[in-house]
Amino acid sequence: MVVFNRVRIWYQNEIEQLKPLVRDAYQQIYKYQLERTSLLELQMREAIAQTTPVLEIFIEHIPQYKSSYIKVLAKQDQLAASDLILCFDRAIYELHLYATLGKGIGKYANEAPWSKELRTLLNERQAIEPANDRIAAEELFLASGKVASSGRAEGKAAVILHKDELVNVRNGDILVTTMTTPDFIEVAPFIAGLVTDRGGIVCHAAILAREFNIPCIVGCGNATEVVENGQKIRIDAISGIVMGCANE
């Protein structure tokens, strides 16, 4: 019992160390994605590098093929900025997945150092951030959220509630989902827009949208409930509004 308590305390210290590092890394990613200057890329790479030694501590607690994303971060000089961003985000996603599933992940749960603090930290990216409330009255208004990647788009809504439904997404669709996972990268090149129920400006959907230059609104709360699959919609990722198109 003494050894077990020591391990818990040790990991607690690591989690406390990880908190500001992960938050800073995502803020630096966000800043870089907005302007993409050499200086901002350097700052982003340094911030991600600071997280790597701490993330490596958790490698033994997740499957080897999943932990490879963390291992690659140690070789970031071999990665283009875009690849580094997506690799780091995938590493955090895998860590978050195993921290959240708990007993459902089999043998890896038996000795995993997961704690409420770690789950809280990794959950932050899916928290809904306050949206701009300055919304004009409009009969076709459907939802509003936080602008994650600016732009405007119009097209048919593909309401996706499970990754298996991604095969139904067509070129030019506006993807509407609760929250993206790394599986969504396969449809990113041909969707016209992206809308999510959850998330803030550094969630997976936001990062993916900025890398693929997709207009994106996150944290709408109920977009998957108020938007019908196949409905023609328009998203204004300047003001953060999702609208139904007239005469549809």
C-alpha positions in Angstrom: 0.0 0.0 0.0 2.9 2.4 0.8 4.4 1.7 -2.7 1.0 2.3 -4.3 0.6 5.6 -2.6 4.0 6.7 -3.6 3.3 6.0 -7.2 0.0 7.9 -7.0 1.8 10.9 -5.5 4.6 10.8 -8.1 2.1 10.7 -11.0 0.1 13.5 -9.4 3.2 15.7 -9.5 3.7 14.8 -13.2 0.1 15.7 -13.9 0.5 19.1 -12.2 3.6 19.6 -14.3 1.7 18.7 -17.5 -1.2 21.1 -17.0 0.5 24.4 -17.9 2.6 22.7 -20.6 -0.4 21.2 -22.5 -2.4 24.5 -22.2 0.6 26.5 -23.5 1.2 24.1 -26.3 -2.4 24.4 -27.6 -2.3 28.2 -27.2 0.9 28.3 -29.3 -0.6 26.0 -31.9 -3.6 28.3 -32.1 -1.4 31.4 -32.5 0.7 29.7 -35.2 -2.3 28.6 -37.2 -3.7 32.1 -37.3 -0.5 33.7 -38.8 2.0 30.9 -39.6 5.1 33.0 -39.2 8.6 31.5 -38.6 8.8 32.9 -35.1 5.4 31.5 -34.1 6.3 28.1 -35.6 9.5 28.2 -33.5 7.6 29.1 -30.3 5.0 26.3 -31.1 7.7 23.7 -31.6 9.4 24.7 -28.3 6.1 24.5 -26.4 5.3 21.0 -27.8 8.9 19.9 -27.0 8.4 21.0 -23.4 5.4 18.5 -23.1 7.2 15.5 -24.6 9.3 14.3 -21.6 6.2 14.4 -19.4 4.0 12.7 -22.0 6.6 9.9 -22.4 5.9 8.9 -18.8 2.5 7.6 -19.8 3.7 5.5 -22.8 3.8 2.3 -20.8 0.2 2.6 -19.9 -1.3 2.7 -23.4 -1.0 0.2 -26.3 2.3 0.4 -28.2 0.7 1.3 -31.5 -1.2 4.2 -29.8 1.9 5.4 -27.9 3.8 5.8 -31.1 2.3 9.3 -31.5 4.0 10.4 -28.3 7.3 8.8 -29.4 7.3 10.6 -32.7 7.1 14.0 -30.9 10.7 13.4 -29.7 11.7 13.6 -33.4 9.8 16.7 -34.2 12.7 18.2 -36.2 11.8 15.6 -38.9 8.2 16.7 -39.0 6.7 19.6 -41.0 4.7 22.0 -38.9 1.3 20.6 -40.0 2.4 17.0 -39.3 3.7 18.0 -35.9 0.4 19.7 -35.0 -1.7 16.7 -36.0 0.7 14.3 -34.3 0.7 16.2 -31.0 -3.1 16.5 -31.1 -3.4 12.7 -31.8 -1.1 11.9 -28.9 -3.3 14.0 -26.6 -6.4 12.4 -28.0 -5.1 8.8 -27.3 -4.1 9.8 -23.8 -7.5 11.3 -23.3 -9.2 8.2 -24.7 -7.5 5.9 -22.2 -7.9 8.2 -19.3 -11.6 8.4 -20.0 -12.4 4.8 -20.7 -10.9 3.6 -17.4 -11.8 -0.1 -16.8 -13.1 -0.5 -20.3 -9.6 -0.6 -21.7 -8.6 -4.0 -20.2 -5.2 -4.7 -18.8 -4.0 -1.1 -19.4 -6.5 0.1 -16.8 -5.1 -2.1 -14.0 -2.0 0.0 -13.4 -2.8 3.2 -15.3 -2.0 6.4 -13.3 -5.2 8.1 -14.4 -6.8 10.5 -12.1 -9.6 13.0 -12.0 -7.1 15.8 -12.5 -5.7 14.3 -15.7 -9.1 13.7 -17.1 -10.1 17.2 -16.3 -7.1 18.6 -18.0 -7.7 16.5 -21.1 -11.4 17.3 -21.1 -10.7 21.1 -21.4 -10.4 21.0 -25.1 -14.0 19.7 -25.4 -15.5 22.3 -23.1 -17.9 24.7 -24.8 -16.6 28.3 -24.8 -18.8 31.3 -24.7 -19.9 32.4 -28.2 -20.6 35.8 -29.5 -24.1 36.7 -28.3 -24.6 39.5 -30.8 -26.9 37.5 -33.1 -29.5 39.2 -35.2 -33.1 37.8 -35.1 -33.6 35.5 -38.1 -36.2 33.0 -38.7 -33.8 30.6 -40.3 -31.4 30.7 -37.4 -30.3 27.2 -36.3 -27.4 27.4 -33.9 -24.4 29.5 -32.9 -21.0 28.8 -31.4 -17.4 29.8 -31.4 -15.5 30.5 -34.6 -12.6 28.1 -34.8 -11.6 28.7 -38.5 -13.0 31.7 -40.3 -14.9 31.7 -43.5 -18.3 31.0 -45.0 -19.8 28.0 -46.6 -23.1 26.7 -47.9 -24.0 23.1 -48.7 -26.0 20.0 -47.6 -25.5 19.1 -43.9 -24.0 15.7 -43.2 -25.0 15.0 -39.6 -22.6 12.4 -38.4 -23.0 10.8 -34.9 -20.6 8.0 -35.3 -17.3 7.5 -37.2 -18.8 4.6 -39.2 -21.2 7.1 -40.8 -18.3 9.0 -42.4 -18.8 7.0 -45.6 -22.0 9.0 -46.1 -20.1 12.3 -46.4 -20.0 13.7 -49.9 -17.9 16.3 -51.6 -19.1 19.8 -50.6 -21.1 18.7 -47.6 -21.0 20.6 -44.3 -20.1 18.2 -41.6 -22.2 18.5 -38.4 -21.1 16.3 -35.5 -20.8 16.2 -31.7 -17.0 16.3 -31.8 -14.4 15.0 -34.3 -11.8 12.3 -33.7 -8.7 11.6 -35.7 -10.8 9.4 -38.0 -12.4 12.5 -39.4 -9.2 13.5 -41.2 -10.2 11.2 -44.1 -13.1 13.5 -45.1 -11.4 16.8 -44.2 -10.1 17.4 -47.8 -13.5 17.5 -49.4 -16.0 19.0 -46.9 -17.1 22.6 -47.3 -17.5 23.4 -43.6 -17.5 21.9 -40.1 -19.9 22.4 -37.1 -19.6 20.7 -33.7 -21.7 20.5 -30.6 -18.7 20.6 -28.3 -15.2 22.1 -28.2 -13.3 25.3 -28.1 -10.7 27.0 -30.2 -8.0 24.4 -29.4 -10.2 21.2 -29.7 -9.4 18.6 -32.3 -12.1 19.9 -34.8 -10.7 23.4 -34.6 -7.1 22.3 -35.2 -8.2 20.1 -38.1 -10.2 22.8 -39.7 -7.4 25.4 -39.5 -4.9 22.9 -41.0 -7.3 22.2 -43.9 -8.6 25.8 -44.2 -12.2 24.7 -43.5 -14.8 27.2 -42.1 -15.6 25.9 -38.7 -17.9 26.7 -35.8 -17.4 24.7 -32.6 -19.3 24.5 -29.2 -22.8 25.0 -30.7 -24.3 22.7 -28.0 -27.2 21.3 -30.0 -26.3 21.5 -33.7 -26.7 17.8 -34.3 -30.2 18.1 -32.9 -31.5 21.2 -34.8 -29.8 20.5 -38.1 -31.4 17.7 -40.2 -29.2 15.4 -42.3 -29.4 16.5 -45.9 -30.7 19.9 -45.0 -29.1 22.8 -47.0 -27.4 25.1 -44.5 -25.1 28.1 -44.5 -22.4 28.7 -41.9 -21.0 32.1 -41.2 -17.7 31.3 -39.5 -17.1 35.0 -39.0 -20.0 35.7 -36.6 -20.4 32.0 -35.5 -23.9 31.4 -36.8 -25.4 28.3 -38.5 -28.4 29.1 -40.7 -30.9 27.2 -42.7 -31.0 28.3 -46.4 -34.2 29.9 -47.6 -36.7 27.8 -49.6 -35.2 24.6 -48.3 
